[in-house]
Amino acid sequence: MHDNEMLVEAIAKSDSILPVYFFDPRYFESTPQGTFKSGALRTKFLIESVQALRISFQNLGGDILILKGKPEELLPELVEQYDIAEVYHHREVGPEETKISAYAEDRLWKLRINLRHFIGHTLYNKEDLPFPIKDIPDAFTQFKKKTERDAIVKACFLAPEVISFEEAEDWGQVPVLEELLQEMSIDETELFPSICGGEPEGLKHLKKLLEEGSDVYQKVPAKLSAGKQGFSSKLSAWLSFGCLSPRMVFWLVKDAEDKYGANPNFNQILLGLLWRDYFRFMFKKHGMDFFNDAVLEFDQAPLTDEERGRWLQWMKGQTGNPLVDKYMGELNQTGFIPHSARLLTATFLIHVLKINWVRGATYFEERLIDYSPASNWCNWAIVAGGGKDQGSKKNTFDLDKQFKLLNVQISDLPAAL
């Protein structure tokens, strides 16, 4: 509800609004690599987030329409049923997600209904950048320097206190886990309740994180030994789902800086927000060309028995390498590992086990609660030798060397949330 330009605009431009969430079956299917588009932990977080949003709307005297199906097939029916004049949505930047937006836009256009696109997942709006999308620097250091110097982070939109809702006879039920993941065998006892989805939980976590005496104020050693983890705010899941606004995080961190003074961990949080923006804008600028130097094998030939064995050992955390197995075990149990661990396990799969990086990216897509298309696929491509930033490729080479030494130099790695 907070910092939601799309919602604020819809309220301002209409007599009433009809909030809708589509549980699109394409996001819960299996992939050609034998993984799933969404695993149980992330799906659970999604269900909690939609339910929390429903409660927020109900507290204002309305609700959100819950539908199962493809939006491009269901939207025309809604337009006619409710006499809808315009449709607003948050647009993603991944190729699969933008394709779905295009399907919906085409179907609505035939009804002469406009689909308005909003970008609500970045710290900086594209129109506020000091360069057009086509001229965004490919090197992250240049992007960071010019953006921090010449762009302004806007203030957050306030959460609306009054909304006029359209009436619906049946608002629909939020589906349960088994209903969405029918192809997946789910053991409820393995779903560790480490974090809970939804805007209230995200705001509570953020405010607790910035309270005096929390982990954010602990000093981070410049160098960590093998297996040791540096500071992680663990805000990324709420950011990925839109439960938290990057601008809200930015301004609350700045308030904490003013109150408690400068802090290296504050810098890590803000740097993580910039990396998220950078990868999204790289997708916007280059599209699939971002992967030119990484071998994309989406339609891969079947693995040999020996390759499949290595692939399964990596997924299960049974490679025999204690550091890789530790992190893969954490990923499978909790849906989260720090960014340095993601780069280490990716390096091991690609450069030690010699398995194509696409298989690793699809497995992370299934397992990570905080999965974001741009961050996940761009990071994997960089480890595989792709991407447009020569400096990032150099860091990947250094990472491989550090991995063999079982020593992680945090300052050399992109920051993570």
MARVEX-339896 format. One record per residue (C-alpha): residue number from 1; x negated, y, z; residue in three letters. Coordinates in pm, whole numbers. Layout:
N
NODE   n      X      Y      Z res
NODE NUM      X      Y      Z ALA
...
END
This chain:
417
NODE   n      X      Y      Z res
NODE   1      0      0      0 MET
NODE   2   -288    240     72 HIS
NODE   3   -474    415   -213 ASP
NODE   4   -240    259   -471 ASN
NODE   5   -221    511   -755 GLU
NODE   6      5    281   -956 MET
NODE   7    261    262   -677 LEU
NODE   8    248    637   -607 VAL
NODE   9    291    715   -977 GLU
NODE  10    580    471  -1018 ALA
NODE  11    766    623   -722 ILE
NODE  12    712    976   -855 ALA
NODE  13    827    899  -1211 LYS
NODE  14   1138    689  -1142 SER
NODE  15   1472    685   -966 ASP
NODE  16   1389    342   -820 SER
NODE  17   1120     77   -853 ILE
NODE  18   1123   -302   -875 LEU
NODE  19    800   -451   -735 PRO
NODE  20    721   -789   -895 VAL
NODE  21    453  -1051   -842 TYR
NODE  22    409  -1335  -1091 PHE
NODE  23    250  -1660   -979 PHE
NODE  24    109  -1737  -1324 ASP
NODE  25     51  -2114  -1369 PRO
NODE  26   -261  -2047  -1578 ARG
NODE  27   -447  -1944  -1264 TYR
NODE  28   -394  -2281  -1097 PHE
NODE  29   -481  -2518  -1382 GLU
NODE  30   -787  -2737  -1426 SER
NODE  31  -1073  -2625  -1651 THR
NODE  32  -1261  -2809  -1930 PRO
NODE  33  -1548  -2848  -1680 GLN
NODE  34  -1329  -3053  -1445 GLY
NODE  35  -1290  -2778  -1184 THR
NODE  36   -981  -2571  -1099 PHE
NODE  37   -913  -2205  -1175 LYS
NODE  38   -823  -2150   -809 SER
NODE  39   -916  -2368   -513 GLY
NODE  40   -711  -2427   -201 ALA
NODE  41   -886  -2165     13 LEU
NODE  42   -843  -1880   -236 ARG
NODE  43   -486  -1983   -317 THR
NODE  44   -408  -1983     55 LYS
NODE  45   -555  -1631     83 PHE
NODE  46   -344  -1520   -216 LEU
NODE  47    -23  -1658    -64 ILE
NODE  48    -98  -1477    264 GLU
NODE  49   -171  -1154     77 SER
NODE  50    153  -1160   -124 VAL
NODE  51    350  -1245    191 GLN
NODE  52    189   -951    373 ALA
NODE  53    279   -719     85 LEU
NODE  54    637   -846     97 ARG
NODE  55    657   -760    468 ILE
NODE  56    523   -409    397 SER
NODE  57    798   -351    140 PHE
NODE  58   1061   -502    370 GLN
NODE  59    955   -261    644 ASN
NODE  60   1052     20    404 LEU
NODE  61   1392   -132    335 GLY
NODE  62   1305   -315     13 GLY
NODE  63   1126   -626   -107 ASP
NODE  64    910   -768   -386 ILE
NODE  65   1048   -999   -654 LEU
NODE  66    856  -1328   -654 ILE
NODE  67    853  -1523   -980 LEU
NODE  68    669  -1833  -1103 LYS
NODE  69    578  -1821  -1469 GLY
NODE  70    391  -1627  -1737 LYS
NODE  71    453  -1252  -1717 PRO
NODE  72    476  -1207  -2094 GLU
NODE  73    764  -1457  -2099 GLU
NODE  74    952  -1323  -1796 LEU
NODE  75    906   -948  -1833 LEU
NODE  76   1145   -906  -2131 PRO
NODE  77   1421  -1071  -1927 GLU
NODE  78   1357   -836  -1633 LEU
NODE  79   1358   -533  -1864 VAL
NODE  80   1704   -619  -1993 GLU
NODE  81   1845   -734  -1659 GLN
NODE  82   1737   -424  -1462 TYR
NODE  83   1733   -166  -1744 ASP
NODE  84   1364    -97  -1684 ILE
NODE  85   1219    209  -1856 ALA
NODE  86    847    146  -1803 GLU
NODE  87    618   -123  -1663 VAL
NODE  88    302    -50  -1462 TYR
NODE  89     28   -296  -1377 HIS
NODE  90   -331   -318  -1255 HIS
NODE  91   -556   -421  -1542 ARG
NODE  92   -848   -659  -1493 GLU
NODE  93  -1159   -651  -1714 VAL
NODE  94  -1228  -1023  -1767 GLY
NODE  95  -1147  -1158  -2116 PRO
NODE  96   -889  -1411  -1993 GLU
NODE  97   -713  -1151  -1779 GLU
NODE  98   -708   -880  -2048 THR
NODE  99   -568  -1134  -2296 LYS
NODE 100   -269  -1187  -2066 ILE
NODE 101   -224   -809  -2042 SER
NODE 102   -225   -792  -2422 ALA
NODE 103     39  -1068  -2447 TYR
NODE 104    265   -878  -2206 ALA
NODE 105    203   -548  -2384 GLU
NODE 106    296   -698  -2723 ASP
NODE 107    620   -848  -2592 ARG
NODE 108    720   -523  -2421 LEU
NODE 109    629   -315  -2725 TRP
NODE 110    882   -509  -2931 LYS
NODE 111   1142   -386  -2681 LEU
NODE 112    998    -33  -2708 ARG
NODE 113    889    -46  -2346 ILE
NODE 114    552    101  -2252 ASN
NODE 115    304    -96  -2038 LEU
NODE 116     88    149  -1844 ARG
NODE 117   -254     26  -1735 HIS
NODE 118   -410    125  -1403 PHE
NODE 119   -761     46  -1284 ILE
NODE 120   -736     10   -909 GLY
NODE 121  -1038   -201   -820 HIS
NODE 122  -1329     42   -856 THR
NODE 123  -1493    305   -638 LEU
NODE 124  -1519    545   -933 TYR
NODE 125  -1248    597  -1194 ASN
NODE 126  -1386    569  -1546 LYS
NODE 127  -1285    929  -1622 GLU
NODE 128  -1488   1046  -1321 ASP
NODE 129  -1814    886  -1439 LEU
NODE 130  -2083   1124  -1569 PRO
NODE 131  -2085    938  -1903 PHE
NODE 132  -1832    771  -2135 PRO
NODE 133  -1798    392  -2111 ILE
NODE 134  -2004    339  -2428 LYS
NODE 135  -2297    533  -2277 ASP
NODE 136  -2302    373  -1931 ILE
NODE 137  -2666    284  -1853 PRO
NODE 138  -2732    -89  -1877 ASP
NODE 139  -2992    -65  -1601 ALA
NODE 140  -2825    -72  -1260 PHE
NODE 141  -3083    165  -1106 THR
NODE 142  -3000    431  -1368 GLN
NODE 143  -2626    372  -1328 PHE
NODE 144  -2661    411   -950 LYS
NODE 145  -2879    722   -967 LYS
NODE 146  -2664    913  -1216 LYS
NODE 147  -2335    809  -1061 THR
NODE 148  -2432    897   -704 GLU
NODE 149  -2575   1230   -823 ARG
NODE 150  -2305   1346  -1066 ASP
NODE 151  -1979   1163   -982 ALA
NODE 152  -1742   1221   -692 ILE
NODE 153  -1554    953   -497 VAL
NODE 154  -1195   1072   -485 LYS
NODE 155   -985   1082   -171 ALA
NODE 156   -748    791   -116 CYS
NODE 157   -382    806   -208 PHE
NODE 158   -171    785    105 LEU
NODE 159     51    482    156 ALA
NODE 160    411    581     69 PRO
NODE 161    649    622    362 GLU
NODE 162    970    628    156 VAL
NODE 163   1053    413   -147 ILE
NODE 164   1378    379   -341 SER
NODE 165   1403     12   -438 PHE
NODE 166   1608   -148   -710 GLU
NODE 167   1849   -409   -573 GLU
NODE 168   1800   -779   -655 ALA
NODE 169   2037  -1063   -578 GLU
NODE 170   1756  -1309   -515 ASP
NODE 171   1406  -1183   -437 TRP
NODE 172   1257  -1534   -465 GLY
NODE 173   1038  -1734   -229 GLN
NODE 174    661  -1716   -193 VAL
NODE 175    546  -2065   -300 PRO
NODE 176    358  -2298    -68 VAL
NODE 177     10  -2426   -144 LEU
NODE 178    115  -2769   -274 GLU
NODE 179    366  -2608   -508 GLU
NODE 180     93  -2413   -687 LEU
NODE 181   -186  -2671   -678 LEU
NODE 182      8  -2976   -790 GLN
NODE 183   -293  -3130   -965 GLU
NODE 184   -522  -3091   -665 MET
NODE 185   -551  -3323   -367 SER
NODE 186   -531  -3098    -60 ILE
NODE 187   -636  -3188    291 ASP
NODE 188   -484  -2921    517 GLU
NODE 189   -730  -3009    795 THR
NODE 190  -1016  -2890    573 GLU
NODE 191   -871  -2541    526 LEU
NODE 192  -1079  -2351    778 PHE
NODE 193   -886  -2038    885 PRO
NODE 194  -1196  -1817    873 SER
NODE 195  -1013  -1513    735 ILE
NODE 196   -651  -1436    658 CYS
NODE 197   -520  -1258    349 GLY
NODE 198   -321   -936    338 GLY
NODE 199   -367   -562    373 GLU
NODE 200   -314   -545    754 PRO
NODE 201   -580   -814    811 GLU
NODE 202   -823   -638    575 GLY
NODE 203   -779   -302    746 LEU
NODE 204   -816   -464   1089 LYS
NODE 205  -1139   -636    981 HIS
NODE 206  -1278   -312    834 LEU
NODE 207  -1201   -103   1140 LYS
NODE 208  -1343   -367   1375 LYS
NODE 209  -1655   -388   1159 LEU
NODE 210  -1718    -15   1198 LEU
NODE 211  -1655     -2   1573 GLU
NODE 212  -1957     87   1783 GLU
NODE 213  -2147   -225   1892 GLY
NODE 214  -2039   -450   1603 SER
NODE 215  -2282   -645   1383 ASP
NODE 216  -2304   -358   1137 VAL
NODE 217  -2518   -171   1392 TYR
NODE 218  -2767   -456   1438 GLN
NODE 219  -3105   -403   1280 LYS
NODE 220  -3174   -616    970 VAL
NODE 221  -3530   -752    941 PRO
NODE 222  -3702   -657    614 ALA
NODE 223  -3780  -1023    548 LYS
NODE 224  -3576  -1330    634 LEU
NODE 225  -3710  -1683    662 SER
NODE 226  -3555  -1972    472 ALA
NODE 227  -3194  -2038    558 GLY
NODE 228  -3153  -1721    764 LYS
NODE 229  -2869  -1491    662 GLN
NODE 230  -2880  -1113    660 GLY
NODE 231  -2590   -884    736 PHE
NODE 232  -2270   -939    540 SER
NODE 233  -1958   -729    593 SER
NODE 234  -1734  -1006    447 LYS
NODE 235  -1501   -745    302 LEU
NODE 236  -1522   -891    -48 SER
NODE 237  -1213  -1117    -36 ALA
NODE 238   -980   -830     57 TRP
NODE 239  -1145   -610   -205 LEU
NODE 240  -1110   -876   -476 SER
NODE 241   -738   -919   -413 PHE
NODE 242   -668   -547   -383 GLY
NODE 243   -579   -573    -14 CYS
NODE 244   -848   -313     53 LEU
NODE 245   -936    -14   -160 SER
NODE 246  -1309     43   -234 PRO
NODE 247  -1248    412   -170 ARG
NODE 248  -1098    338    171 MET
NODE 249  -1411    135    257 VAL
NODE 250  -1636    415    128 PHE
NODE 251  -1471    693    326 TRP
NODE 252  -1446    495    650 LEU
NODE 253  -1815    404    623 VAL
NODE 254  -1895    773    566 LYS
NODE 255  -1690    862    875 ASP
NODE 256  -1887    605   1076 ALA
NODE 257  -2213    754    944 GLU
NODE 258  -2105   1098   1060 ASP
NODE 259  -2015    960   1401 LYS
NODE 260  -2299    713   1467 TYR
NODE 261  -2575    820   1227 GLY
NODE 262  -2736    659    922 ALA
NODE 263  -2759    279    917 ASN
NODE 264  -2923     37    667 PRO
NODE 265  -2615   -187    684 ASN
NODE 266  -2393    105    586 PHE
NODE 267  -2616    144    282 ASN
NODE 268  -2574   -226    203 GLN
NODE 269  -2195   -194    209 ILE
NODE 270  -2197    110    -21 LEU
NODE 271  -2453    -54   -250 LEU
NODE 272  -2227   -356   -275 GLY
NODE 273  -1939   -133   -387 LEU
NODE 274  -2161     12   -659 LEU
NODE 275  -2264   -333   -783 TRP
NODE 276  -1896   -428   -809 ARG
NODE 277  -1830   -115  -1018 ASP
NODE 278  -2137   -175  -1232 TYR
NODE 279  -2034   -530  -1331 PHE
NODE 280  -1678   -423  -1408 ARG
NODE 281  -1799   -138  -1627 PHE
NODE 282  -2048   -371  -1799 MET
NODE 283  -1754   -596  -1893 PHE
NODE 284  -1566   -287  -2010 LYS
NODE 285  -1861   -171  -2221 LYS
NODE 286  -1995   -498  -2363 HIS
NODE 287  -1721   -757  -2324 GLY
NODE 288  -1851  -1104  -2413 MET
NODE 289  -2166   -949  -2564 ASP
NODE 290  -2292   -918  -2207 PHE
NODE 291  -2368  -1292  -2222 PHE
NODE 292  -2570  -1285  -2545 ASN
NODE 293  -2894  -1407  -2389 ASP
NODE 294  -2728  -1673  -2173 ALA
NODE 295  -2618  -1996  -2340 VAL
NODE 296  -2239  -2008  -2313 LEU
NODE 297  -2108  -2363  -2329 GLU
NODE 298  -1738  -2345  -2251 PHE
NODE 299  -1652  -2639  -2475 ASP
NODE 300  -1934  -2858  -2359 GLN
NODE 301  -2018  -3208  -2468 ALA
NODE 302  -1959  -3464  -2192 PRO
NODE 303  -2240  -3491  -1943 LEU
NODE 304  -2451  -3804  -1938 THR
NODE 305  -2413  -4023  -1630 ASP
NODE 306  -2744  -3892  -1499 GLU
NODE 307  -2646  -3527  -1556 GLU
NODE 308  -2306  -3583  -1397 ARG
NODE 309  -2479  -3729  -1093 GLY
NODE 310  -2692  -3414  -1052 ARG
NODE 311  -2386  -3195  -1107 TRP
NODE 312  -2180  -3377   -842 LEU
NODE 313  -2468  -3376   -592 GLN
NODE 314  -2495  -2999   -627 TRP
NODE 315  -2120  -2944   -584 MET
NODE 316  -2105  -3170   -277 LYS
NODE 317  -2422  -3029   -119 GLY
NODE 318  -2608  -3359   -150 GLN
NODE 319  -2911  -3259   -357 THR
NODE 320  -3162  -3343    -88 GLY
NODE 321  -3278  -2983    -70 ASN
NODE 322  -3182  -2869    282 PRO
NODE 323  -3130  -2504    192 LEU
NODE 324  -2914  -2570   -114 VAL
NODE 325  -2713  -2835     69 ASP
NODE 326  -2660  -2604    367 LYS
NODE 327  -2518  -2326    152 TYR
NODE 328  -2305  -2553    -69 MET
NODE 329  -2160  -2709    245 GLY
NODE 330  -2067  -2363    373 GLU
NODE 331  -1913  -2274     38 LEU
NODE 332  -1698  -2587     33 ASN
NODE 333  -1582  -2543    392 GLN
NODE 334  -1527  -2168    415 THR
NODE 335  -1507  -2032     60 GLY
NODE 336  -1785  -1784    132 PHE
NODE 337  -2166  -1766    125 ILE
NODE 338  -2382  -1451    121 PRO
NODE 339  -2501  -1311   -208 HIS
NODE 340  -2860  -1427   -165 SER
NODE 341  -2731  -1783   -116 ALA
NODE 342  -2525  -1758   -436 ARG
NODE 343  -2834  -1661   -633 LEU
NODE 344  -3040  -1938   -474 LEU
NODE 345  -2788  -2214   -541 THR
NODE 346  -2735  -2084   -896 ALA
NODE 347  -3110  -2083   -959 THR
NODE 348  -3136  -2441   -834 PHE
NODE 349  -2854  -2565  -1058 LEU
NODE 350  -2982  -2391  -1372 ILE
NODE 351  -3359  -2406  -1342 HIS
NODE 352  -3419  -2713  -1126 VAL
NODE 353  -3127  -2946  -1208 LEU
NODE 354  -3108  -2816  -1569 LYS
NODE 355  -2727  -2795  -1575 ILE
NODE 356  -2566  -2526  -1792 ASN
NODE 357  -2474  -2222  -1587 TRP
NODE 358  -2110  -2219  -1702 VAL
NODE 359  -2043  -2526  -1487 ARG
NODE 360  -2174  -2344  -1182 GLY
NODE 361  -1973  -2030  -1259 ALA
NODE 362  -1651  -2229  -1295 THR
NODE 363  -1717  -2412   -968 TYR
NODE 364  -1771  -2082   -787 PHE
NODE 365  -1452  -1955   -951 GLU
NODE 366  -1265  -2241   -786 GLU
NODE 367  -1434  -2224   -446 ARG
NODE 368  -1498  -1858   -367 LEU
NODE 369  -1222  -1681   -177 ILE
NODE 370  -1364  -1350   -300 ASP
NODE 371  -1387  -1457   -665 TYR
NODE 372  -1394  -1159   -899 SER
NODE 373  -1433  -1230  -1273 PRO
NODE 374  -1686   -955  -1345 ALA
NODE 375  -1910  -1009  -1040 SER
NODE 376  -1907  -1389  -1059 ASN
NODE 377  -1969  -1434  -1432 TRP
NODE 378  -2216  -1147  -1465 CYS
NODE 379  -2427  -1266  -1172 ASN
NODE 380  -2438  -1622  -1308 TRP
NODE 381  -2530  -1495  -1654 ALA
NODE 382  -2818  -1290  -1511 ILE
NODE 383  -2961  -1596  -1333 VAL
NODE 384  -2931  -1784  -1664 ALA
NODE 385  -3132  -1514  -1844 GLY
NODE 386  -2845  -1303  -1977 GLY
NODE 387  -2720   -957  -1898 GLY
NODE 388  -2837   -620  -2023 LYS
NODE 389  -3052   -501  -1731 ASP
NODE 390  -3414   -603  -1779 GLN
NODE 391  -3481   -524  -1413 GLY
NODE 392  -3218   -777  -1303 SER
NODE 393  -3382  -1042  -1521 LYS
NODE 394  -3713   -967  -1353 LYS
NODE 395  -3552  -1008  -1011 ASN
NODE 396  -3414  -1345  -1120 THR
NODE 397  -3765  -1459  -1209 PHE
NODE 398  -3890  -1340   -871 ASP
NODE 399  -3598  -1517   -705 LEU
NODE 400  -3701  -1846   -866 ASP
NODE 401  -4049  -1806   -724 LYS
NODE 402  -3913  -1715   -383 GLN
NODE 403  -3679  -2011   -393 PHE
NODE 404  -3971  -2251   -437 LYS
NODE 405  -4133  -2092   -136 LEU
NODE 406  -3803  -2122     55 LEU
NODE 407  -3828  -1755    142 ASN
NODE 408  -3574  -1485     62 VAL
NODE 409  -3674  -1121     33 GLN
NODE 410  -3336   -952     77 ILE
NODE 411  -3454   -612    -47 SER
NODE 412  -3520   -755   -396 ASP
NODE 413  -3162   -879   -441 LEU
NODE 414  -2844   -701   -547 PRO
NODE 415  -2637   -613   -242 ALA
NODE 416  -2321   -804   -163 ALA
NODE 417  -2015   -737     44 LEU
END
